[in-house]
Amino acid sequence: MRREVARNTQGQALESNMPSKLKRHTLEEIKEGPALHAMEKIKRLRASIGRHGGDSVRDVRALRDGDDEAPRPAKVLVADPPWPFRDRLPGPGRGAVKHYNLLDMEALKAFSLPLVASDAWLFLWRVASMQREALDVAEAWGFTPKTELVWKKITKTGKRWFGMGHYLRAEHEVCLVCVRGQVKPALRNVRTMFEAPAGRHSAKPDAFYEIVEKLVPGGPYVELFARRQRPGWACLGDEAQGEGT
């Protein structure tokens, strides 16, 4: 009897230090099974959240459903940051600020990343007028630029893309390929340029993700500032649409 009281007291102490989102789910765990087993699950969950700052509700549900493993660290990060453009283009659809909220450089450099493996890739989309800033963000996130991937845009009918620009009209976008730790591409025949149709503002084509998946098969893959969901990826962003996997 004393042992059970001690266990329940410890469980209450753990609950009092947890976020409100966690309490709702962990209380259900304690009611559904032995107190000690629930407490062990809570301890593992708290340790996992402390390491990666992840979605606590999602991780509680994973433990509730029998998945006792901590989330795997991402081996691939893809990011198309909301760069702080200074453009003031006329019209309802011209300029990034008309499509999504922008972040200043200090906020981008200090952006909180998900759990990332010590050996990992970063595919960082940049804009032509902020090349130095893109290098600064890569460095702040702990990555070293190694090469770049160029997306040559075409229209849906296969014609050359004719984009915007103050000095030259943009026909392509550039993605910095950065690494940290010891990584090797699975293929050695991937070229630095690919051609694909342009879609909605800022959205990247399927061909890009297919290249990433060939270079680093198996993931785990995480996309920051995502505009849509992709099966097999964790797509995080205010603009992400559709059902994710």
C-alpha positions in Angstrom: 0.0 0.0 0.0 2.8 2.4 0.9 4.5 1.6 -2.4 1.4 2.4 -4.4 1.0 5.7 -2.5 4.6 6.6 -3.2 4.2 5.8 -6.9 1.1 8.0 -7.1 2.8 10.9 -5.3 5.7 10.7 -7.7 3.3 10.7 -10.7 1.6 13.8 -9.4 4.9 15.6 -9.0 5.8 14.8 -12.6 2.4 16.0 -13.8 2.7 19.3 -11.9 5.9 20.2 -13.9 4.4 19.4 -17.3 2.8 21.6 -20.0 -1.0 21.6 -20.0 -1.0 19.8 -23.4 0.9 16.9 -21.8 -1.2 16.7 -18.7 -4.4 15.8 -20.6 -2.8 12.8 -22.2 -0.5 11.6 -19.4 -3.5 11.5 -17.0 -5.2 9.2 -19.4 -2.1 7.0 -19.5 -2.1 6.7 -15.7 -5.8 5.8 -15.5 -5.5 3.2 -18.3 -2.5 1.2 -16.9 -0.4 0.6 -13.8 1.0 3.8 -12.4 4.6 2.7 -12.6 4.4 1.8 -16.2 2.8 5.2 -17.0 5.5 7.0 -15.0 8.3 5.3 -17.0 6.6 6.4 -20.2 6.3 10.0 -18.9 10.0 10.0 -18.0 11.1 8.8 -21.4 8.8 11.4 -23.1 10.1 14.3 -21.0 13.7 13.3 -21.9 12.8 13.1 -25.6 11.1 16.5 -25.6 14.0 18.1 -23.7 16.4 16.9 -26.4 14.5 18.0 -29.5 11.8 20.5 -28.5 9.2 18.5 -30.5 5.5 18.3 -30.6 4.6 17.1 -27.2 1.1 16.0 -28.0 2.3 14.0 -31.0 5.0 12.3 -29.0 2.6 11.4 -26.1 0.2 9.8 -28.7 3.1 7.9 -30.1 4.0 6.5 -26.7 0.3 5.8 -26.0 0.0 3.8 -29.2 3.0 1.6 -28.2 5.8 3.4 -29.9 8.4 3.7 -27.2 11.2 5.0 -29.4 12.2 8.6 -29.4 11.7 10.5 -32.7 14.5 9.9 -35.1 16.7 12.9 -35.8 16.4 14.4 -39.3 19.2 13.6 -41.8 17.8 16.1 -44.3 16.5 19.6 -43.7 14.9 21.5 -46.6 14.2 25.2 -46.0 12.8 28.0 -48.2 12.9 30.8 -45.6 10.6 33.8 -45.7 13.5 36.1 -46.5 12.9 39.8 -45.5 12.6 41.3 -49.0 12.5 45.1 -49.2 10.6 45.1 -52.5 7.5 47.2 -52.8 6.1 45.9 -56.0 2.7 47.0 -57.2 -0.2 44.7 -57.7 -2.0 42.1 -55.5 0.3 39.2 -56.2 3.8 40.7 -56.8 6.3 40.4 -54.0 6.7 37.8 -51.2 5.0 39.9 -48.5 1.7 39.5 -50.5 1.9 35.7 -50.0 3.3 35.0 -46.5 4.7 36.6 -43.4 8.4 37.5 -43.5 11.1 37.1 -40.8 14.0 39.4 -40.2 17.6 38.1 -40.4 18.1 37.8 -36.6 14.9 35.7 -36.3 16.0 33.4 -39.2 19.4 32.8 -37.8 18.0 32.1 -34.3 15.2 29.9 -35.7 14.6 26.8 -33.5 15.3 23.7 -35.6 13.9 20.2 -35.0 16.2 17.4 -33.8 18.9 17.1 -36.5 21.4 14.3 -36.8 25.1 15.1 -36.3 25.7 14.0 -39.9 23.1 15.8 -42.0 22.2 17.8 -45.1 20.6 21.2 -45.5 19.0 22.2 -48.8 18.6 26.0 -48.3 16.8 28.0 -51.0 18.1 31.5 -51.4 17.3 34.6 -53.3 19.7 36.5 -55.6 19.7 39.7 -53.7 20.5 38.0 -50.3 23.3 35.7 -51.0 25.5 36.7 -48.1 22.4 36.4 -45.8 21.8 32.9 -47.0 25.4 31.9 -46.1 25.0 33.5 -42.6 21.8 31.4 -42.0 23.5 28.2 -43.0 26.4 28.9 -40.7 24.1 29.9 -37.8 22.2 26.6 -38.2 25.5 24.7 -38.0 26.0 23.8 -41.7 28.7 24.4 -44.3 27.8 25.2 -47.9 29.4 22.8 -50.4 27.6 23.3 -53.8 24.3 24.4 -55.2 21.3 23.1 -57.1 19.8 25.3 -59.8 16.1 25.0 -60.8 15.6 26.2 -64.4 12.0 27.1 -64.6 9.7 26.5 -67.5 6.0 27.1 -68.1 3.4 24.4 -68.2 3.7 24.3 -72.0 7.5 23.9 -71.8 8.5 27.5 -72.7 11.2 29.4 -70.9 10.0 31.1 -67.7 10.0 34.9 -67.6 10.0 36.1 -64.0 10.4 39.3 -62.1 13.5 41.3 -61.4 14.8 44.9 -61.0 17.9 44.3 -63.1 17.4 41.0 -64.9 14.3 38.9 -65.3 14.6 35.7 -63.2 14.4 32.4 -65.0 15.9 30.2 -62.2 16.1 29.6 -58.4 19.2 28.5 -56.5 19.3 26.0 -53.6 22.5 25.9 -51.4 23.5 22.3 -50.6 25.1 22.4 -47.2 26.3 19.6 -44.9 27.5 19.0 -41.3 29.5 16.0 -40.0 30.4 13.2 -42.4 27.9 12.6 -45.2 28.1 11.1 -48.7 25.5 11.2 -51.5 24.0 7.9 -52.5 24.5 8.8 -56.2 27.4 10.5 -58.0 25.6 11.3 -61.3 23.3 14.1 -60.1 23.9 17.4 -62.0 23.7 20.8 -60.5 20.8 21.9 -62.7 17.3 20.5 -63.3 14.4 21.7 -65.3 10.8 21.7 -64.1 7.6 23.7 -64.5 6.9 26.6 -62.1 3.9 26.3 -59.8 2.2 28.5 -57.2 4.3 31.2 -55.6 7.4 29.8 -53.8 6.3 26.2 -54.1 9.1 23.9 -55.2 8.5 21.2 -57.9 8.3 17.4 -57.2 11.5 17.0 -59.3 13.4 18.8 -56.5 12.2 16.5 -53.8 12.9 13.4 -56.0 16.5 14.6 -56.3 16.9 15.0 -52.6 15.4 11.5 -52.0 17.8 10.0 -54.5 20.8 11.7 -52.9 19.8 10.7 -49.3 17.5 7.7 -49.5 15.5 6.8 -46.4 15.6 10.2 -44.6 14.2 11.2 -42.2 13.2 14.3 -44.1 12.0 17.6 -42.6 10.9 20.6 -44.5 10.7 24.0 -42.8 8.5 26.8 -44.0 6.7 24.2 -46.2 3.9 25.3 -48.6 2.4 21.8 -48.9 2.6 18.3 -47.5 4.6 15.4 -49.0 4.3 11.7 -48.1 7.2 10.4 -46.1 8.2 14.0 -45.0 7.6 16.1 -41.9 6.4 19.3 -43.5 6.2 22.2 -41.1 4.9 25.6 -42.0 2.0 28.0 -41.7 1.3 27.6 -45.4 1.5 23.8 -45.5 -1.6 22.3 -47.1 -3.1 18.8 -47.4 -2.7 15.6 -45.5 0.9 14.8 -44.3 2.5 11.5 -43.5 
